[in-house]
Amino acid sequence: MTAAGPDARERPAARADPAPRRVVLALGSNLGDRLANLQGGLDFLRAAPGLSCAAVSPVYETAPVGGPDQSDYLNAVVIVTSALPARSILDRCQAAEAALHRVRTQLWGPRTLDVDIITIGDEISADPELTLPHPRAHQRAFVLAPWHDVEPDARIPGRGGIGALLAAAGQSGVRRLSGSRLGPCP
């Protein structure tokens, strides 16, 4: 018997913490003070344990895609790093939406804050609650344009480089707002 006790051989070796992954989050708002809603969402996410903000895109104004008739959106992309499981990241995103009073009454309807997980590293998942990468991000200029501003060489797993995807999607109804920025990452 060693000083560690008789059970020392039976305990599994301590597992190393998972490596942090790059996570791409798309923020959107088309109700109330849209810019303040985006900033509130970013502030909430920056304060969330387990997420480390790496970059914030410029803000874009975009025409709504799909859903009912509604006002234009303000959109931005935030890059964070995290070693959290995908479900925990989703929980933090949904908590940010709730903190900004998002009400889910209509599919693709207007909202105070929408936070979509676009990618988590190279993770691929067909889980209906969290499909990765986001199933329509490769077609949406309101995600691709702001993302391209902060990571022009980024790729969507299984889809390709965002520069080529943005060129294919076109930028109709998407315009970068001059002078409107969210607070930077610390």
ZATOR-628813 format. One record per residue (C-alpha): chain; x, y, z; residue in one letter. Coordinates in steps of 0.1 Angstrom, whole numbers, plus 5000, padded with zeros to 4 digits. Each point is the difference from the previous one (the first is absolute). Example, Ala and Ser with C-alpha at 12.3 -4.5 7.8 and 13.67 -1.06 7.14 Angstrom:
BEGIN
site mol A&east 5123&north 4955&up 5078&type A .
site mol A&east 5014&north 5034&up 4993&type S .
% end
This chain:
BEGIN
site mol A&east 5000&north 5000&up 5000&type M .
site mol A&east 5013&north 5035&up 4991&type T .
site mol A&east 4995&north 5033&up 5018&type A .
site mol A&east 4971&north 5007&up 4975&type A .
site mol A&east 4980&north 4972&up 5015&type G .
site mol A&east 4987&north 4967&up 4988&type P .
site mol A&east 4977&north 5015&up 4973&type D .
site mol A&east 5026&north 5021&up 4982&type A .
site mol A&east 5004&north 4974&up 4973&type R .
site mol A&east 4962&north 4998&up 4994&type E .
site mol A&east 4995&north 5038&up 4994&type R .
site mol A&east 5000&north 5011&up 4964&type P .
site mol A&east 5027&north 5024&up 4990&type A .
site mol A&east 4990&north 5036&up 5002&type A .
site mol A&east 4988&north 5012&up 4966&type R .
site mol A&east 5015&north 5031&up 4985&type A .
site mol A&east 4975&north 5029&up 4994&type D .
site mol A&east 4988&north 5001&up 4965&type P .
site mol A&east 5018&north 5024&up 4977&type A .
site mol A&east 4982&north 5033&up 4994&type P .
site mol A&east 4983&north 5002&up 4966&type R .
site mol A&east 4991&north 5030&up 4979&type R .
site mol A&east 4963&north 5006&up 5001&type V .
site mol A&east 4982&north 5023&up 4975&type V .
site mol A&east 4968&north 5016&up 5013&type L .
site mol A&east 4977&north 5021&up 4979&type A .
site mol A&east 4979&north 5027&up 5018&type L .
site mol A&east 4970&north 5017&up 4985&type G .
site mol A&east 4973&north 5024&up 5012&type S .
site mol A&east 4970&north 5017&up 4983&type N .
site mol A&east 4979&north 5011&up 5030&type L .
site mol A&east 5004&north 5030&up 5023&type G .
site mol A&east 5035&north 5016&up 5002&type D .
site mol A&east 5017&north 4976&up 4977&type R .
site mol A&east 5035&north 5012&up 5006&type L .
site mol A&east 4995&north 5000&up 5038&type A .
site mol A&east 4986&north 4964&up 4997&type N .
site mol A&east 5030&north 4988&up 4982&type L .
site mol A&east 5023&north 5017&up 5025&type Q .
site mol A&east 4980&north 4985&up 5029&type G .
site mol A&east 5003&north 4965&up 4984&type G .
site mol A&east 5038&north 5005&up 4995&type L .
site mol A&east 5004&north 5012&up 5036&type D .
site mol A&east 4981&north 4970&up 5013&type F .
site mol A&east 5021&north 4976&up 4980&type L .
site mol A&east 5032&north 5017&up 5010&type R .
site mol A&east 4991&north 4995&up 5037&type A .
site mol A&east 4989&north 4964&up 4995&type A .
site mol A&east 5023&north 4975&up 5017&type P .
site mol A&east 5019&north 4979&up 4975&type G .
site mol A&east 4999&north 5024&up 4971&type L .
site mol A&east 5029&north 5022&up 4991&type S .
site mol A&east 4993&north 5027&up 4974&type C .
site mol A&east 5026&north 5001&up 4972&type A .
site mol A&east 4985&north 5024&up 4974&type A .
site mol A&east 4969&north 5020&up 4992&type V .
site mol A&east 4990&north 5009&up 4964&type S .
site mol A&east 4986&north 5033&up 4988&type P .
site mol A&east 4962&north 5004&up 5001&type V .
site mol A&east 4980&north 4994&up 4969&type Y .
site mol A&east 4964&north 5010&up 4992&type E .
site mol A&east 4983&north 4972&up 4981&type T .
site mol A&east 4966&north 4992&up 4984&type A .
site mol A&east 4982&north 4972&up 5017&type P .
site mol A&east 5003&north 4965&up 4984&type V .
site mol A&east 4970&north 4977&up 5002&type G .
site mol A&east 4972&north 5003&up 5025&type G .
site mol A&east 4973&north 5026&up 5002&type P .
site mol A&east 5002&north 5036&up 4989&type D .
site mol A&east 5022&north 5018&up 5025&type Q .
site mol A&east 5025&north 5028&up 5005&type S .
site mol A&east 5036&north 4999&up 4990&type D .
site mol A&east 5026&north 4984&up 5023&type Y .
site mol A&east 5033&north 5012&up 5014&type L .
site mol A&east 5024&north 4971&up 4999&type N .
site mol A&east 5035&north 4993&up 5013&type A .
site mol A&east 5023&north 4970&up 5005&type V .
site mol A&east 5019&north 4993&up 5031&type V .
site mol A&east 5029&north 4975&up 5002&type I .
site mol A&east 5006&north 4984&up 5034&type V .
site mol A&east 5022&north 4972&up 5012&type T .
site mol A&east 4986&north 4974&up 5023&type S .
site mol A&east 5007&north 4965&up 5013&type A .
site mol A&east 4964&north 4996&up 5010&type L .
site mol A&east 4978&north 4972&up 4985&type P .
site mol A&east 4978&north 5012&up 4972&type A .
site mol A&east 4969&north 4997&up 5021&type R .
site mol A&east 5014&north 5023&up 5027&type S .
site mol A&east 5009&north 5026&up 4973&type I .
site mol A&east 4964&north 4997&up 4987&type L .
site mol A&east 4987&north 5005&up 5036&type D .
site mol A&east 5020&north 5032&up 5003&type R .
site mol A&east 4988&north 5013&up 4967&type C .
site mol A&east 4963&north 4993&up 5009&type Q .
site mol A&east 5006&north 5017&up 5034&type A .
site mol A&east 5013&north 5031&up 4982&type A .
site mol A&east 4968&north 5000&up 4979&type E .
site mol A&east 4978&north 4997&up 5031&type A .
site mol A&east 5019&north 5028&up 5017&type A .
site mol A&east 4992&north 5022&up 4971&type L .
site mol A&east 4963&north 4990&up 5002&type H .
site mol A&east 4998&north 4979&up 4969&type R .
site mol A&east 4965&north 4985&up 4996&type V .
site mol A&east 4996&north 4970&up 4977&type R .
site mol A&east 4965&north 5004&up 4986&type T .
site mol A&east 5005&north 4996&up 4962&type Q .
site mol A&east 5025&north 4980&up 4981&type L .
site mol A&east 5026&north 5024&up 4984&type W .
site mol A&east 4980&north 5028&up 5015&type G .
site mol A&east 5013&north 5034&up 5013&type P .
site mol A&east 5022&north 4998&up 5031&type R .
site mol A&east 5018&north 5022&up 5024&type T .
site mol A&east 5031&north 4977&up 4998&type L .
site mol A&east 5008&north 4969&up 4981&type D .
site mol A&east 5033&north 4982&up 5007&type V .
site mol A&east 5008&north 4972&up 4976&type D .
site mol A&east 5030&north 4977&up 5003&type I .
site mol A&east 5015&north 4998&up 4966&type I .
site mol A&east 5030&north 4977&up 5007&type T .
site mol A&east 5018&north 4985&up 5030&type I .
site mol A&east 5034&north 4991&up 4987&type G .
site mol A&east 4997&north 4973&up 4974&type D .
site mol A&east 4971&north 4983&up 5019&type E .
site mol A&east 4973&north 4984&up 4978&type I .
site mol A&east 4967&north 4991&up 5016&type S .
site mol A&east 4966&north 4991&up 4986&type A .
site mol A&east 4983&north 5004&up 5035&type D .
site mol A&east 4967&north 5018&up 4993&type P .
site mol A&east 5005&north 5023&up 5030&type E .
site mol A&east 5035&north 5011&up 4988&type L .
site mol A&east 5010&north 4991&up 4964&type T .
site mol A&east 5036&north 5009&up 4993&type L .
site mol A&east 5011&north 5017&up 4980&type P .
site mol A&east 4968&north 5022&up 4998&type H .
site mol A&east 4981&north 4984&up 4972&type P .
site mol A&east 4993&north 5033&up 4981&type R .
site mol A&east 5029&north 5022&up 5009&type A .
site mol A&east 5019&north 4992&up 4967&type H .
site mol A&east 4971&north 5017&up 4981&type Q .
site mol A&east 4995&north 5031&up 5023&type R .
site mol A&east 5019&north 5031&up 4991&type A .
site mol A&east 4988&north 5015&up 5033&type F .
site mol A&east 5023&north 4975&up 5017&type V .
site mol A&east 5027&north 4997&up 4974&type L .
site mol A&east 5007&north 5037&up 4995&type A .
site mol A&east 5007&north 5009&up 5036&type P .
site mol A&east 5019&north 4968&up 5006&type W .
site mol A&east 5021&north 5007&up 4969&type H .
site mol A&east 5010&north 5034&up 5015&type D .
site mol A&east 5016&north 4983&up 5031&type V .
site mol A&east 5012&north 4967&up 4985&type E .
site mol A&east 5002&north 5002&up 4962&type P .
site mol A&east 5018&north 4966&up 4997&type D .
site mol A&east 4974&north 4981&up 5022&type A .
site mol A&east 4983&north 4969&up 4988&type R .
site mol A&east 4967&north 4983&up 5007&type I .
site mol A&east 5006&north 4963&up 5005&type P .
site mol A&east 4986&north 4981&up 4970&type G .
site mol A&east 4991&north 5032&up 4981&type R .
site mol A&east 5032&north 5019&up 4992&type G .
site mol A&east 5016&north 5034&up 5005&type G .
site mol A&east 4978&north 5028&up 5011&type I .
site mol A&east 5014&north 5023&up 4973&type G .
site mol A&east 4988&north 4977&up 4972&type A .
site mol A&east 4967&north 4994&up 5018&type L .
site mol A&east 4994&north 5037&up 5004&type L .
site mol A&east 5007&north 5006&up 4963&type A .
site mol A&east 4974&north 4972&up 4992&type A .
site mol A&east 4974&north 5014&up 5024&type A .
site mol A&east 5004&north 5036&up 4988&type G .
site mol A&east 4996&north 5030&up 5022&type Q .
site mol A&east 4966&north 5013&up 4989&type S .
site mol A&east 4981&north 5014&up 5030&type G .
site mol A&east 5032&north 5001&up 5021&type V .
site mol A&east 5019&north 5032&up 5009&type R .
site mol A&east 5027&north 5007&up 5025&type R .
site mol A&east 4991&north 5029&up 5023&type L .
site mol A&east 5027&north 5026&up 5003&type S .
site mol A&east 5006&north 5012&up 5035&type G .
site mol A&east 4979&north 4973&up 5016&type S .
site mol A&east 5022&north 4976&up 5019&type R .
site mol A&east 4995&north 4978&up 5030&type L .
site mol A&east 5025&north 5002&up 5029&type G .
site mol A&east 5032&north 4981&up 4993&type P .
site mol A&east 5011&north 4969&up 5017&type C .
site mol A&east 5020&north 5007&up 5031&type P .
% end
